[in-house]
């Protein structure tokens, strides 16, 4: 199976399956001399790990990361870094009934059509458990960014659950870590808890919209054509399991604006250019402006549900299926730290590319 890597200079290759012995990633291109430890990376994995509350899968995985290479005496050496996370709470027997059937909404049928082989134990390589490796890589990327761009802060949060969105007038950064949905709207969090609890008890699921903002991002990241920053961020977010749509800044809503409303007016401030608005999401012509970089992505409803669904077997016979096991009623909740990790990896990759080509920003203003 090819195409398990992403990035240019900061390159991440993930490996492993949902019910295998372990999963992890190999990170190549990390600069030397960056302070790092398992504890530093673990902070981010703890945000994503399952079983933290009743609104996520009850699979109990500590998601403890181990650094196997590329670090000596607490700093990176510039050589490939191997990160490993052991699987400790697999229940493969939960999936025995689906070995010959394709689960609607899952990659079972397309993996079979492409490879002619299928790991039915929780989806194997297509399982969202693969994202734990990305979060580990993202933790490493954040450590490098803290050295190279210390003013940069990446924060993800949920802005919609099912049909229910937040009220932007109640947006409070301080609320994001105070509820199980990583939402900046405390009122919405209470409403969503009741909504999702009803879905969970009925064996159903819902989707979500996640927004990730990078505050303090430097201007100049990205390239004008094939490595546009928004192109690479879009690809990174779409590579996350269950993601079906991505927006940058105003996104699809920009189509409803007029030119004078959409253009972010520029003035000169004491510290450089200032913008009257941020419809562009911090990116113009594929290159960051220095404003907040804002990305949103839509996560579809969890396909593993207890509601019977019609399907077929590998032999083509009509059948019906109920997906047993432990699943998230809203997979978007645990997608928040994954989106943050992908943002961190892409921004670091482009920061290194920018430094390699230009050494820094070359055009001065004022």
N, C-alpha and C positions, 0 to 999 in steps of 0.2 A: 504494500500500500504506500503510495508516494504522497507528496505534498503535505508533510507533517511539520513543516518549518515555516516561519514568517520572520520578516525583518531583513534589513540590508547589512548594516554594520553590527548592530545589536541583534543577533539572530537566535531565535528560540526554536528548538525542536522538542515537541512533546512526544511521550511514549507511554504505553500501558493501556489497560482495559479496566472497565468497571469492576469486574470480578476476578481479575488476575491477582498475582501476589503483590504487585505494587504498580505505581505509576509515577511519572515525573517528567523532568525536562533536562535538556542540555542547553546551556546558554553559552554562545561563543561571541566574542567581540566585546566583552565587558572590560572597561578600562582597569588597569592595575591600581593598587593602592587605596581602594575604596573600603572603608570599614564595613564589615558585614558579619552577621552571625545567624545561627538558626533561630534565635529568639527574635531578631529583627524581622525576619521573614514570617515567622509564626503569627505575629500580630495580625497580618493581613489574611492568612489562612483561617484564623479563628473567626473572622467576619463571615467567611463563606461556608464553614463546615456544617454538616447536616445535624439534625436532632437538637437544635438549640431552643426551639419552642414548638407549640402544637401546629404552627402554620407552615412548618417545613417537614421534609421527610424524616421519619423516625429512625432511619439508619444511623447507627452510632459509630462515627468514625472520628478519632482524635485528629486526623489530618496532620500528624506530626512530621515536619520536614527534616530531612537529613542532608547535610552538605557533604558530598562524597569526593569532590575535587575542586581545584581552582581557587582555594582559599588557604592561606597559611598565616598563622599567628594573627588571625582576626582581620586580615585584609585580602582583597582579591589580588591574584597574581598576574592577571592578564591572559591566563590559559582557560580552556573550557571549564565551565562550572556545571557540575552534575548535581541535580536536586532530586531526592527520592521521597515519596510518600507511600507508606505501606497501606494496603487494604486489610482491615482487621475485622469487619463486620459484614462480610458477604453472606447472602442467603440465596445461593444459586438455585436451590430447590424451588423457590418461588416462581421461577421462570420455566420449569420443566413442561408445563402445559402448553407453552407457546412455541415450543421448538419447531413444530411443523406448520404453524400459522403465522401470518403477517399481521402485526398490530397496526391498525389504521392510524395515520398521523406520525408514524415512526419511520426510521430509515431501514427497517427490516427488509422491505421488499426491494428497495433500490440497491442495498448492499448485496442482496442475493443475486439480483439481475446483473450487477457489475462484476462481482468477484466469484460468484458460485459457491461461496462459503459464508457461514453466518455464525457469529457468536451471540447466541440468544440469551446469555446470562446478563440481563440488565442492559442489553444493547451493545455490550463490548466496547469497541472503540468509539461508537457513536453516542455513548452515554455522556450526559452532562458531567459525570464525575471527572472526565478528562480536564475540565476547566480548573480543577484544583492545581494542576501543574502550571497553568497560565497565571494563576494568582501568586504562586511561588515565584515565577519569573518576574511578575509585576512588583513583588516586594523587593527583589533585587534591583529592578529598574528604578524604583523610588529611592533606594539608597544612593544610587549613582546620581540621580537628579538632585538629591539633597546637597551633593558636593558641587555639581556643575551649575545648577540653577536653583539656589537656595530659596528664592522667593516663590517658587512654583508650588501650588497646592491643588491636588486632584480630589474631587469629591463627587460621588455618585449618589443618587436618590431616586425614589419612585415618585412619578408625577401622575400616574394613572393606574388603577387596578380595575380590570374589567371595564365597564362603562363609566366608572366613577373617577373623576379627575380631582386634582387639588385646587384650592383657591389661591392663586398667586398673591393675593392681597395678604394672605396669612403666612407667606413664605418666611421661615425662620431657620437659618443654618443650624442653630443650636438644638433644634428638635430632631435632626436627622438621626442621631445616635440614641435617641430616647424612646424609640418605638421599634417593634419587630419588622416594620416595613421600610425602614430607612427613608421616611418621607418627611419633608420640611413643614408639613401641615398637621398639627396635632389633632385638629378636629377631624380631618380626613382619616387619620390613623384609627380613631375610635370607630368611625363609620365602617371602615374597611374590615376591622376585626369582626364585626357582626356579620358582614356580607360574606367574608371568606369562611367563617366558621360554619355558616349554613351550607356552603358549597362542599366543604370538607366532609361534613357529616353525611351529605347525600352521595358522596363518592364522585363528585364532579370537580371541575377545575376552571380557572380563568386565566386570562393573559394580563399583561401589564406594559406600561411604558416607563422606561428608565432614562433619566437624564444624567449626563456626566459633564461636569464643568472643571476646566483647568484654569485656575486663577493665577495670575502672575507669570503666564507663559511669555517668553521673549518673542519679539518680532523676528521674522526672517526664517522660520522653520517651514520646510516644504520646498516644492519645486513647481515650476509653471505648468508642466504638461503631464507626464506619465507618473510622476511621484508627488502629485498634489497632496498636501496634508489632509484635505478633506477626503480625497480618494482613498488614502491609506487608512484613515480612521474609519471610513465607511466599510472597507473590506475587513478590517479588524473586528468591528462590531458584528458584521454579518456572519463572521466565522464562528460566533458564539452559538451554541446549541439553542434552537427554538427561536432565534431572532429572524424576523421576516421583513423588517423595514428599518431604515436609518434616516435621520434628518440632521442637517448641520444648521445651527442658528434658527432662522425662521422656517426653514425646511419647506414643506409642501404649502404652508400658508403664504409663502412669498408670492405664489402664483396669483393670489387675490389682491396683492398690493399694487399700487401705482409706482412708477419710477421715483417720484419725488418722496413718496412715503418709505420706500425700501432702502434708498441710498443713505448710508450712515454719514451724516455731515461731519467734517473735520475742522478742528480749530487747533491753535497752538497753545499748549499749556506750559506751565513752569518746568515740567519734566519731560516735555516732548508732545507729540500729537495726541489730541483728545478727540473722542467720537461722541456724537450726540445720542447715538443708539447703537445696538449691536445686532441688527437683523442678519448680518453676514456670519454670525457665530464665531467671530474672531479670525476669520480666514478670508482673504481676498486673492483671487488668481492662484489659489493653491498654496499661498504663503501666509503664515500667521501675522497678524497685525499688532500684537501686543495686548489686545483686548482678551477678555475671557473667551476661551475656546469652549463652545457649547455643542454637545452631541446628544441626540436622543435616539433610542432604538426601541422597537416594539417586539415584545416577546409573546408568542402564541400561547394559548392554553396548554397545560400539560396534557399530553396525549394518553398517558397511562391513567385510566379512570376505571371505576367499578361499574359504569354503565355499559351494558352489553352493546357491542358494535358488530356489524356484519363485516365479514372478511372472506379470504380464501386461503387454502392451504398451498404448500409448495407444489402439490400435484394438480392444483387448479380447482379443487372442489369447494363449493360454497360452505361456509362455516360461520360461527359466531364466537366472539372472544370477549373475555373480561380480563383485564390486566391486574393481576394480584401483585403483592409486594408493597414496598414502602416508597411513596412518591410525594412530591410537593404539590399541594393543591394550587399553588401559584409559583411556578418556577422563577418568575421574575424577581422574587424576593432575594434569592441567592445569586441572581444575575448582577446585582448591584456591584459587589466587589469584583466580579469578573470584568465588568465594563470599566471599572477604575483601573484594573491591571492592564487591560488592552490599551487604554489611553496612555498609561505610563510607559509601556513598551514602545509604542509608536512615537511618542514625543521624545523619548531618549534616543531612539534610532535616528530621528531627524535632527536632533541636536548634534549628534556625533557626525552625521553627514554634512551638516552646515559648517561645523568647525573644520572638518576635513577639507572641504572645498574652499571656504572663504576665510577661515580662521575666526570669523566674527562678522558682525554687520558692517558693510562697507559704505552704505549711503547714509550721510548725516543730514539732519534737518535742523535748520536754525543756526 
